[in-house]
Amino acid sequence: MDSIQHRIVNVNGVNIHVAEAGPHDGPVIIFVHGFPQLWYSWRYQIVALAALGYRTVAPDLRGYGDSDAPEDVGSYTVFHIVADLVGLIDSLGSVKDKVFVVGHDWGALVSWYLCLFRPDKVKALVNLSVVFSPRNPKRKIIETLRAVYGDDYYIVRFQEPGEIEAEFEQMGTERVMKEFLAYRTPGPLFLPKGKGFGKPLDSPIELPSWLSEEDVKYYVSKFEKKGFTGGLNYYRNLDRNWELTAPWTGVKVKVPTKFVIGDQDLTYNSLSAKDYIHKGRFNRDVPLLHDVVILEGVAHFLNEEKPDEVSKHIYDFFEKF
């Protein structure tokens, strides 16, 4: 961790905090985190890939950590986030070539869009946990999720500004972080109104072996300062993104890609993801999909749960280019 440098970069009208390591003239890897995480979720990969000669760069996305958090919900569309990443890529100065990109969770979703909108910026992609989601022109996303899983489904519960934030505040940031990071149920997440994660607030939470109290403290320190609203605003733009991306209906992701997911991941066990991955549709929508890796016994936060394995998958794929 001592080898990781930190700085603030002004891109696309916002200040973005960046953690980076490795030689400045090395090939660049941009790591894009998800919810509710930070650059910190890539700490192992930043160090491991830097030691192998890559310049590793992990931002706190807008709304998170030490980056700016615009107040307007509409400032968190995929166009805003992708523009932040393009600005970051362009700011790196020594970059004459395309960069490598690794995304997880919302970071994976954003990385799919980056490859759709600006394939000229990406040499190759490794995405974790969240498959590409081709736009369905017939039905908005929240309407679809509500029809499939009901009003208690976590993404549906995130939609009303301020509502889930108030519940999280009542639970306490540490409790919320532990609930999310320790979640291992291989299926959809539900947050019944007024019932938190569906268990008493004083019930103990056993941390997974890969997560220390020190790790939790780091996350808590940043989310207590920034709050959850910035990250939740990504979810609140799902329907707006659906409207804005109408011109990309049917467009394929034409960037060389590797996809890695755990078989205990809630995303692998929700929304027909298994069928999408294994019955040919994923390959149809991402024609340069080289490889799909299913990690046995691994849940959602695989880059922290299996850091060495994930780092090796990233390295082995990018070395081909």
DOFI-302110 format. One line per 5 residues: their letters; for each residue x, y, z of C-alpha. Coordinates in Angstrom, 3 decimals. Each point is the difference from the previous one (the first is absolute). Last residue first. Layout:
# DOFI-302110
A> X Y Z  ...
***
This chain:
# DOFI-302110
FKEFF> -2.265 -7.198 -26.211  0.163 -3.599 1.192  1.531 1.214 3.275  -3.373 1.575 0.781  -1.656 -3.406 0.423
DYIHK> 2.619 -1.653 2.203  0.313 3.110 2.156  -3.731 0.352 0.677  -0.466 -3.696 0.762  3.095 0.120 2.228
SVEDP> -1.341 2.992 1.936  -3.302 -1.822 0.501  1.747 -3.071 1.413  2.220 2.054 2.273  -2.888 2.131 1.309
KEENL> -2.493 -2.799 0.701  -2.395 1.572 2.539  1.018 3.568 -0.811  -0.379 -0.171 -3.797  -2.882 -2.449 0.562
FHAVG> -2.293 2.404 1.804  -3.159 -1.788 -1.181  0.437 -3.563 1.274  2.526 -2.786 -0.610  -0.669 -3.712 0.587
ELIVV> 1.089 -0.912 -3.528  1.410 2.753 -2.226  -1.750 0.078 -3.386  2.297 1.276 -2.769  -1.355 1.188 -3.353
DHLLP> 2.544 0.379 -2.815  0.731 1.743 -3.260  -3.074 2.224 -0.342  0.703 1.783 -3.302  -3.612 -0.441 -1.173
VDRNF> -1.443 1.716 3.092  -3.756 -0.006 -0.745  0.031 -3.410 -1.721  2.484 -1.464 2.458  -2.257 1.007 2.909
RGKHI> -3.030 -1.437 -1.827  1.584 -3.430 -0.414  -1.797 -2.172 2.529  2.549 0.095 2.836  0.274 3.663 0.927
YDKAS> -3.589 1.101 -0.637  -1.392 -3.178 1.517  2.096 0.510 3.133  -0.950 3.684 0.207  -3.743 -0.770 0.041
LSNYT> -0.694 3.086 2.155  1.730 -1.336 3.114  2.382 -2.829 1.002  3.142 1.293 -1.707  -0.732 3.487 1.354
LDQDG> -0.378 -1.308 3.588  3.497 -1.465 -0.320  0.339 -3.562 1.337  1.302 -1.327 -3.355  2.603 2.746 -0.045
IVFKT> 0.471 2.063 -3.168  2.765 0.729 -2.515  -0.421 1.409 -3.517  2.763 0.463 -2.568  -0.445 2.495 -2.812
PVKVK> 1.505 1.130 -3.309  -1.966 3.166 -0.911  -2.916 -0.031 -2.421  -2.950 0.424 2.361  -3.044 -0.412 -2.259
VGTWP> -2.584 2.619 -0.957  -3.587 -1.263 0.095  -1.388 3.154 1.556  2.837 2.545 0.100  -2.138 2.925 -1.196
ATLEW> -2.398 -0.642 2.947  2.810 0.633 2.482  -1.495 3.149 1.524  -3.352 -1.614 0.835  1.490 -3.070 1.678
NRDLN> 2.526 2.224 1.785  -2.920 2.007 1.417  -1.593 -3.272 1.116  3.180 -1.086 1.798  0.726 3.474 1.339
RYYNL> -1.160 -0.614 3.553  2.366 -2.986 0.218  2.999 2.280 -0.593  -1.507 2.418 2.518  0.465 -2.642 2.701
GGTFG> 3.770 0.421 -0.228  -0.201 3.757 0.486  -2.618 -0.334 2.744  1.989 -2.397 2.205  1.613 2.559 2.300
KKEFK> 3.227 1.900 -0.663  1.585 0.224 3.451  -1.579 -3.085 1.521  0.618 -1.789 -3.296  3.730 0.784 0.102
SVYYK> 0.663 -0.981 3.613  -2.262 -3.053 -0.348  1.993 -1.378 -2.946  3.281 0.395 1.889  -1.460 -1.446 3.191
VDEES> -1.319 -3.044 -1.895  3.480 -0.740 -1.309  1.428 0.283 3.521  -2.698 -2.352 1.299  1.331 -2.487 -2.540
LWSPL> -1.693 -1.419 -3.096  1.370 -3.071 -1.815  -1.118 -2.465 2.679  -3.620 1.139 -0.250  -1.209 2.202 2.861
EIPSD> -2.495 -1.572 2.365  -2.849 2.390 0.635  -1.486 -0.089 3.483  -3.711 0.737 0.549  -0.536 3.390 1.637
LPKGF> -1.729 1.548 -2.994  -2.469 -2.887 -0.183  -0.185 -1.718 -3.416  -1.748 0.751 -3.297  2.753 2.085 -1.588
GKGKP> -1.579 3.193 1.309  -3.514 -0.700 1.224  -1.631 3.406 -0.548  -0.918 -0.862 -3.575  1.105 -3.520 -0.902
LFLPG> 3.511 0.055 -1.512  0.270 -2.936 -2.402  3.160 -1.290 -1.687  -0.375 -2.460 -2.874  1.631 -3.430 0.156
PTRYA> 3.117 -1.870 1.018  -0.049 1.338 3.573  3.527 1.131 0.841  -0.447 3.488 1.445  3.008 0.819 2.221
LFEKM> 0.875 3.184 -1.912  -3.549 1.315 -0.035  -0.886 -0.731 3.622  3.419 1.154 1.220  -0.324 3.321 -1.802
VRETG> -3.505 0.594 1.337  1.013 -0.825 3.584  2.980 2.331 -0.169  -2.058 2.827 -1.492  -2.659 -0.081 2.716
MQEFE> -3.385 -1.735 -0.109  -1.948 3.237 0.437  2.163 1.710 -2.596  -0.582 -2.894 -2.394  -3.762 0.394 0.442
AEIEG> 0.209 3.735 -0.688  2.165 -0.627 -3.077  -2.596 -2.532 -1.214  -2.616 2.731 -0.153  2.083 3.010 -1.000
PEQFR> -0.615 -0.214 -3.739  -2.582 -2.681 -0.911  1.637 -2.539 -2.361  2.149 -2.083 2.361  -2.873 -2.292 1.013
VIYYD> -0.442 -1.067 -3.644  3.697 -0.888 -0.193  -0.252 -1.941 3.292  -3.017 -2.112 -0.928  -2.672 0.787 2.598
DGYVA> -2.502 1.378 -2.553  -0.318 -3.207 -1.999  2.500 -2.415 -1.566  -0.983 -0.530 -3.657  -2.544 2.797 -0.546
RLTEI> 2.036 2.456 2.083  3.153 -0.832 -1.971  -1.801 0.529 -3.336  -1.539 3.325 1.034  3.407 1.085 1.273
IKRKP> 1.648 -0.868 -3.333  -2.375 1.547 -2.516  -1.745 -2.321 -2.453  -0.299 -0.454 -3.747  3.367 1.289 -1.213
NRPSF> 1.898 -2.656 1.973  3.573 1.304 0.194  2.665 -2.692 0.099  1.284 -0.680 3.518  3.665 -0.990 0.016
VVSLN> 0.731 -2.295 2.920  0.696 1.244 3.528  2.330 -2.012 2.258  3.468 0.979 -1.292  1.018 1.593 -3.282
VLAKV> 3.402 -0.340 -1.645  0.271 2.312 -2.998  2.471 0.448 -2.846  1.626 2.843 -1.958  -2.536 2.623 1.050
KDPRF> -0.047 3.665 -1.099  -1.180 -0.423 -3.619  -2.857 -2.136 1.332  -1.521 3.277 1.196  -3.794 -0.242 0.344
LCLYW> -0.497 -3.771 0.164  3.292 -0.731 1.788  -0.671 2.741 2.544  -3.534 -1.364 0.370  1.313 -3.461 0.887
SVLAG> 2.434 1.688 2.392  -2.840 1.823 1.764  -1.781 -3.323 0.555  3.225 -1.578 1.246  0.597 2.910 2.380
WDHGV> -3.557 -0.459 1.232  1.085 -3.525 1.039  3.709 -0.368 -0.867  2.009 1.532 -2.827  3.482 -0.534 -1.485
VFVKD> 1.203 2.165 -2.888  3.136 -0.134 -2.148  1.022 3.228 -1.663  0.234 1.080 -3.648  3.263 1.446 -1.151
KVSGL> 1.899 3.238 0.320  -0.463 0.147 3.756  2.884 2.034 1.415  -2.362 2.796 0.963  -2.270 -1.800 2.417
SDILG> -2.585 2.737 -0.419  -1.570 -1.621 -3.074  -0.843 -3.158 1.964  -1.451 2.083 2.835  -2.110 2.048 -2.410
VLDAV> -1.256 -3.211 -1.623  -0.828 -1.340 3.465  -1.898 3.144 1.012  -1.828 -0.046 -3.363  -1.040 -3.593 0.716
IHFVT> -1.442 1.108 3.343  -1.896 2.968 -1.425  -1.343 -1.957 -2.992  -0.980 -2.849 2.309  -2.275 2.430 1.815
YSGVD> 1.047 1.317 3.411  -0.487 3.764 -0.336  -3.786 -0.451 -0.266  -0.195 -0.626 3.740  1.215 3.581 0.545
EPADS> 2.193 0.384 3.087  3.376 -0.516 -1.677  2.275 -2.294 2.032  3.666 0.873 -0.492  2.612 -2.710 0.516
DGYGR> 1.530 -0.920 3.377  -2.245 -2.991 0.583  -2.898 -0.326 -2.434  -2.455 2.237 -1.861  2.174 0.117 -3.114
LDPAV> 1.983 -3.234 -0.309  2.913 -0.514 2.391  2.676 -0.600 -2.569  2.311 -3.003 -0.441  3.112 0.296 -2.207
TRYGL> 2.544 -2.781 -0.497  3.055 0.702 -2.147  0.970 -3.542 -0.960  3.445 -1.561 0.436  -0.714 -3.223 1.882
AALAV> 0.407 1.681 3.409  -2.687 2.473 -1.088  -2.306 -2.960 -0.691  0.343 -1.323 3.552  -0.184 3.384 1.758
IQYRW> -3.110 1.320 -1.747  -1.561 -3.488 0.011  0.218 -0.288 3.786  -1.356 3.497 0.686  -2.857 -0.341 -2.503
SYWLQ> -2.809 0.280 2.602  1.809 3.083 1.297  -0.923 2.043 -3.101  -3.399 0.114 1.702  -2.961 -2.217 0.842
PFGHV> -3.734 -0.078 0.553  -0.554 -0.445 -2.888  2.474 -0.589 -2.845  3.650 0.678 -0.827  1.699 0.825 -3.325
FIIVP> 3.650 -0.994 -0.391  1.878 1.741 -2.861  3.017 -1.980 -1.222  2.745 1.941 -1.794  2.953 -1.482 -1.881
GDHPG> 3.197 1.080 1.760  1.647 3.402 -0.524  -1.027 1.296 3.396  1.337 -3.149 1.680  -2.299 -1.489 2.632
AEAVH> -2.536 1.399 2.439  -3.182 2.033 0.065  -2.814 1.232 2.222  -2.165 2.713 -1.545  -2.370 2.512 1.553
INVGN> -2.217 1.704 -2.576  -0.725 3.726 0.071  -2.929 0.814 -2.269  -0.477 2.135 -3.124  0.654 -2.775 -2.532
VNVIR> 3.376 -0.715 1.574  1.866 1.589 2.903  2.481 -2.550 1.359  0.674 -0.426 3.726  2.970 -2.061 1.165
HQISD> 0.965 -3.159 1.845  3.063 -2.237 -0.350  0.008 -3.732 0.747  3.423 -1.501 0.797  -0.683 0.005 3.734
M> -2.971 -2.351 -0.585
***
